[in-house]
Amino acid sequence: MSHPHKVAPSIVQQNTDGLIVNCAYTADGLRYLGYAVPGSLDSDHVWQIQRLDYVDGKVVAVRFAGHAEFTQAWNNREALAYS
């Protein structure tokens, strides 16, 4: 499956619900997970995005942007508010 990315490193997969899954990494490890329907662009406001927070290299929290709704743009993940 091909999917264009402007920010690397990133990986795209498809989960068992039929959604595409974007993964973005930082030095700590997996930082962001995004879910959307196949064919969605990274700039479309149709993504559900999670951020993983780390302390001493361990995941201590998984937070959603926008109350876990499919209303975010993957390209904006670093600027979003997470709760």
Contact map, one row per residue, 1 for C-alpha under 8 A:
11100000000010000000000000000000000000000000000000000000000000000000000000000000000
11110000000000000000000000000000000000000000000000000000000000000000000000000000000
11111000000100000000000000000000000000000000000000000000000000000000000000000000000
01111100000000000000000000000000000000001100000000000000000000000000000000000000000
00111111010000000000000000000000000000000100000000000000000000000000000000000000000
00011111000000000000000000000000000000000000000000000000000000000000000000000000000
00001111110000000000000000000000000000000000000000000000000000000000000000100000000
00001111110000000000000100000000000000000000000000000000000000000000000000000000000
00000011111000000000000110000000000000000000000000000000000000000000000000000000000
00001011111100000000011110000000000000000000000000000000000000000000000000000000000
00000000111110000000111100000000000000000000000000000000000000000000000000000000000
00100000011111000001111000000000000000000000000000000000000000000000000000000000000
10000000001111100001110000000000000000000000000000000000000000000000000000000000000
00000000000111110111100000000000000000000000000000000000000000000000000000000000000
00000000000011111111100000000000000000000000000000000000000000000000000000000000000
00000000000001111110000000000000000000000000000000000000000000000000000000000000000
00000000000000111110000000000000000000000000000000000000000000000000000000000000000
00000000000001111111000000000000000011000000000000000000000000000000000000000000000
00000000000001111111100000000000001111000000000000000000000000000000000000000000000
00000000000111100111110000000000011111000000000000000000000000000000000000000000000
00000000001111100011111000000000111100000000000000000000000000000000000000000000000
00000000011110000001111100000001111000000000000000000000000000000000000000000000000
00000000011100000000111110000111110000000000000000000000000000000000000000000000000
00000001111000000000011111000111100000000000000000000000000000000000000000000000000
00000000110000000000001111111111000000000000000000000000000000000000000000000000000
00000000000000000000000111111110000000000000000000000000000000000000000000000000000
00000000000000000000000011111000000000000000000000000000000000000000000000000000000
00000000000000000000000011111110000000000000000000000100100000000000000000000000000
00000000000000000000000011111110000000000000000000000000000000000000000000000000000
00000000000000000000001111011111100000000000000000010000000000000000000000000000000
00000000000000000000001111011111100000000000000000111000000000000000000000000000000
00000000000000000000011110000111110000000000000011110000000000000000000000001000000
00000000000000000000111100000111111000000000000011100000000000000000000000000000000
00000000000000000001111000000001111100000000001111000000000000000000000001000000000
00000000000000000011110000000000111110000000001110000000000000000000010000000000000
00000000000000000011100000000000011111010000011100000000000000000000010000000000000
00000000000000000111000000000000001111110000010000000000000000000000000000000000000
00000000000000000111000000000000000111110000000000000000000000000000000000000000000
00000000000000000000000000000000000011111000000000000000000000000000000000000000000
00000000000000000000000000000000000111111101010000000000000000000000000000000000000
00010000000000000000000000000000000000111111000000000000000000000000000000000000000
00011000000000000000000000000000000000011111000000000000000000000000000011100000000
00000000000000000000000000000000000000001111100000000000000000000000000011110000000
00000000000000000000000000000000000000011111111000000000000000000000000111000000000
00000000000000000000000000000000000000000011111000000000000000000000011111000000000
00000000000000000000000000000000000110010001111100000000000000000000011110000000000
00000000000000000000000000000000011100000001111110000000000000000000111111000000000
00000000000000000000000000000000011100000000011111000000000000011001111100000000000
00000000000000000000000000000001111000000000001111100000000000011001010101001000000
00000000000000000000000000000001110000000000000111110000000001111001000000000000010
00000000000000000000000000000011100000000000000011111000000001111000000000000000010
00000000000000000000000000000111000000000000000001111100001111100000000000000000000
00000000000000000000000000000010000000000000000000111110001111100000000000000000000
00000000000000000000000000010000000000000000000000011111111110000000000000000000000
00000000000000000000000000000000000000000000000000001111111100000000000000000000000
00000000000000000000000000000000000000000000000000000111110000000000000000000000000
00000000000000000000000000010000000000000000000000000111111000000000000000000000000
00000000000000000000000000000000000000000000000000000111111100000000000000000000000
00000000000000000000000000000000000000000000000000011110111111000000000000000000000
00000000000000000000000000000000000000000000000000011110011111000000000000000000000
00000000000000000000000000000000000000000000000000011100001111100000000000000000000
00000000000000000000000000000000000000000000000001111000001111110000000000000000000
00000000000000000000000000000000000000000000000001111000000011111000000000000000011
00000000000000000000000000000000000000000000000111100000000001111111000000000000011
00000000000000000000000000000000000000000000000111100000000000111111100100000001111
00000000000000000000000000000000000000000000000000000000000000011111101100000000111
00000000000000000000000000000000000000000000000000000000000000011111100000000000001
00000000000000000000000000000000000000000000000111000000000000011111110000000000000
00000000000000000000000000000000000000000000001100000000000000001111111100000000000
00000000000000000000000000000000001100000000111110000000000000000001111100000000000
00000000000000000000000000000000000000000000111100000000000000000100111110000000000
00000000000000000000000000000000000000000001111110000000000000001100111111011000000
00000000000000000000000000000000000000000111111000000000000000000000001111111000000
00000000000000000000000000000000010000000111101010000000000000000000000111111000000
00000010000000000000000000000000000000000110000000000000000000000000000011111100000
00000000000000000000000000000000000000000010000000000000000000000000000111111111000
00000000000000000000000000000001000000000000000010000000000000000000000111111111000
00000000000000000000000000000000000000000000000000000000000000000000000000111111000
00000000000000000000000000000000000000000000000000000000000000000000000000011111100
00000000000000000000000000000000000000000000000000000000000000001000000000011111110
00000000000000000000000000000000000000000000000000000000000000001100000000000011111
00000000000000000000000000000000000000000000000001100000000000111100000000000001111
00000000000000000000000000000000000000000000000000000000000000111110000000000000111
